[in-house]
Amino acid sequence: MIVKRSSVFPAGKNEVFERLQQLKTLQYVAYPLATFTPVNGDDISIWKVGTETAYNFKLFGIIPFGVHNIKVLRFSLEEGIYTHERNKHVPVWNHEIIIEKIDDNSTKYTDIVEIKAGWKTPLVSLWAKCFYAHRQRKWLKLLKN
């Protein structure tokens, strides 16, 4: 199943991309629907191609949902971001982020996620729709401050 959501952010493409490179941005925009805590010191400060990291993932910050693995396959200003992600409950969570310049102060941001979780796929996809709506609202709050 594919989940897709777009928003227009009040920031230039370079600023959005710079923030996307930082783990702390993911942690901020995901909270409180999800928390990502590095496993075994896998704390990275900057995302880049080839990075493979593991996080203790909690739903709503309190319900343990296993270890979430993220492998960065593409990460560039021109081509966007593409990761293969997984955990024991959701074996396929392929996430693409597309950032497109509208003008110097506006960027179209799109999350596209392919989810495969067996019989849980419809439930996980429903949660993902809510999660990405939340993330993009938090992005807007982050960029306005």
N, C-alpha and C positions, 0 to 999 in steps of 0.2 A: 504494500500500500504506500502511496506517496502523499505526503503532507507538504503543502506549499503556502507560504505567507510572505507578503511584501509590505514595506512601509517606506515613506520618504523621510529621511533623517535630516535635521537642520544642521548639517556639517558637511564639509568638503570630503571628497573620496579619500584623500590622504589621511585625514584625521580619523575617519572610520577605520581604515586599514590599520593604522598605528595602534588603535585601541584593540582591534581584533587579535593582534599578536600577543596580547597579554592575558595570562591565565586569570589575573584578578578581574578582568572584564567579564569573562565567563562566569566566575563565581558571583559577581555582583548581579548580572542580568538574570541568572538562574534562580537566585534566592527570592523567596523562601520555598518555591515549588520543588527545587532540587538543590542539593549541595554536593560539591565535588572536593574531597579531601585527598591529597596525594598519598599514595601507598608507598611504603619503603623509601621515603625521601625522593620520590619521583617529582619533586617540586621544580617545575620549569617556570621561568619568568617570561620567556618569549617562545611562541609557537613558530615552527619552521618545518619545511619538507623533511621527511624521514623521522620526525619525532614520534616515538611510541611511548605513551604514558598510561598509568593505571591510577584510578581514583576510587576511593570508597564513595559509593553513590547512595544518597538517602533521599527518598521521596519526602517532600514537605519538611526536609531537614531532620526528620526523626525516624522514618521507617527505612531500615536497612534494605537495600535493593541490590546488594552484591558489589563486585568490583567492576567498574566501567572502564573499558580499554579504548584508547583513542590513538589511531595511527594517521598521521598527516601525510596525504598523498600529493596535494597541491596547495600552495600557499603563496600567492603573488598578487600584487596590486592589479596587474593586467588580467590575469586568468581567474582570480577569485580563490576560493578555498574549497577543498574537498577532503573529507575525512572518512575513514572506515571506523565505525565504533561498534562496540558490542558489550554485552554482559550475559550472565547465565540465563536471564529471563528474556532478553531480546538479542538474539544472535546476530541480527543485521540491523544496523542503524547507520546508514550511509548518509552523511550530511554535506550538502553543498551550500555555500554562501556566495551569492553574486552581489557585487557592489558596482553600481553604475552611476557615473557622474551626470547630474542634471545641470548644475551650474557650480560656481565656486563655493556656494554655501548650502548645497542640497545634493543628497545622494539617495538613489533608490537602492534599498537593501532587501534582498530576498533570501529566505531560508527554504531549502528543498530537502526533504528527508525521505529516504526509502526505508520502510520498516518491514521486517519479517520476523514475526514472533509466534508462528504457528497459530493455534486457536486463539491466542491472546492478541493477535494483530489488531482486530477492531478496537479493543479496549485501549491498547497502547497508542494507537493512532488518534483516538479521541483525546487521550491525555496529551499527546504531542501537539495537537491543535491548540489546546489551552496553553500549553507550555510555551509555544512559539509566539502566541499572541502576547503572553506575559513578558517574554524576553524582549520583544520589540517595544512594548510600553516602557520597560525599564531602560532600554537603549535611549528612547526619546528623553526620559528623565535625566539620564547620564549626560547626554549631549546638550541639554538645556542649562545644566549647572556649570 
